[in-house]
Amino acid sequence: MIITGVSLGHADDAAAEHWLHDVVGVADLPDLVACTHLVRTPRPHVAISLAAPDGLPDLPATPADLVPAAELAAAEHRAGRSGRAVRYPGVDRLVGTLTVAELLEFSAIEQVIMLGGAQPDEDTPLVTRDFVRPQWINGVLTLITTPVGPGRIGPFELPDPTPCCADKH
């Protein structure tokens, strides 16, 4: 597996995801695992790690001041310590409502937990909202979920979260 980091100073996850889709063309690389990483080096921003068994596309050079952030993202991905997966095998099949067992079968996600750590039953319906962003936790690609209705769960991360302080302006 080839793993590399890229840091171009993206301000947030959405900007990094758009860059991955538009510039890298991640949709054409089915075995790619691409993650976003919140980093503080040399300033707060989102770095990206990419991993693929057969090599990676040509990527732009990381500016010199952001190289430590790119290296950190790659190291965290390699160790399975952190990283929010944007692209991973099977992500395109995670639409609509699936059971936990189907999500685990169809994708590279290895574990589903509820916020707080409990594991849902495999027959629990999971409402994907067509937006499933698992995280590396202790070397395991894990989807954190929360209740979304009676007997149903969904990814904890919402596709379009309300910006902080949106009601103050």
N, C-alpha and C positions, 0 to 999 in steps of 0.2 A: 504494500500500500504506500503510495506517495502522498505525503501530507505537506502542505505549505501554508504560510500565512501571508496575507495581504493587508496593508493598512493604508487607506487613502484619506483618513480623517472624516469618515461619514459621521454626521451628527446624531443619527438615530438608526434603529433597526430597519425602519421603512426605507430609508435612503440606501442602506447597504443591500437590502433585498432587491430594490429596483436596479441597482448596479449589477448585482449577480445575474438578474434576469436579462437585462438589456445589453450589458457589455460582455459578460462571460457566456451567455447563452446556455444556462444550466439545464434548460429543458431538453437539450440535445445530448445530455450526458447522463444516462439512466443509472449508472453505478456511482455517481458523484455524491459525496456527503459534503455539504457546504454549511458552515455554521457562522453565526455572528457571536461576537464576544465584546462585552463592555469592558473597556480598558481605561486606565488612567495615565498611561505613559505616552507622550510627555504631557498630555492634557486629556480630559475625558472625551472619548469618542468610541466608535464601533469599528473593531477590526474584524477580519474574516479569515476563517480557516477553510481549506479545501482538501479533500482526500479522495483519491480514486485509485483503483487497482492497476489501471493501464495508462497512467499518466494524466497530466492536466493540460488544459488549453493554454495558449500563450497569455500571460497576464502582464499588466503594466507593472513597472518597477515601483516599489514602495519608496516614497521620499526618505532620505537619510534620517531625518528626525523621527520618523515613524517606524523604522526598522525594528527597534526593540518591541514595539506593540505587535508587529506582525510575527516576530519570533515567539512572543508569549502566546499568541492565539494558536499557532501551530503546536507548541509544546503542550498546551492545555487540551487541545483536540487529541493529540497523540496519546496522552495519558488518560483520556476519558474523564478529566476532572471538571471541565466546563465547556460550554458552547451550546448555543441554541440552534438546533438543526432547521435549516430552511429548505434544503433539498436533501433527499435521501431516498434509497430504493423503496419504491412503493408509494411515495407521497401522492402521486396522481390518482391512486385508487381510494384515497381517504376522503370521500365526499359523501354528503348526506348523513344518514344514520347507520352505524354498523354496531355489531356487538364488540366487546373488548376482545374476544377471541378472534374475530375477523380482522380487527385492526392489527393484532399481533401476527396473524398469518399473512396478511397482505403487504406488510411493510417491514422496514428494518428496525422499527421500534421493538424493544425487548421487554419492556415493563410498563405497566400502567398503574399509577398510584393516585389516591385521592389527596387533596391538599391536607396535610397533616400526617400522611404516611400509610393509611390503610389501603389495602388492595381490593378493588372491586371484583365481584364475581365475573367470570368470563362471559356469561350470558347477559350482562348489563348492557343496555343500549347506550351507545356513545354518539352524541350529536356533534358531528365534526365542525359544523359551520363552514366547511370547506377550508379550514385554516388550522392545521395541526403542526405545532412547533415543539417537538420534544427537546429534552436537554440531556447532556452527558452528566450523569451522576454516578460517581464511584465506578466508572468504566462501563456503565450500562446506559443505553439510549432509552430514556424514560420520559413518558408523557404524564405530566401532572394535570389532574382533572378536578372538577368541582361539580356539585349537583346543579342541574339545569331544569329540573322539574321532577315530579314524582317518579322515582325509580330510574331516572336517566342522569347521565353525566355528560360533561363536555370538557374540552380543553380549558384549562384555567386562563390561558392567554386569549384575549378577545381579538378578532381580526381588526376592529377599528375602535381602539380604546379612546375614551374621552380624554383629551389633553388636560394636564394638570391646570387647575384654576380656570377652566373654560367658562364657568359660570360667573366669574369675577369681571369679565370684560363686556 
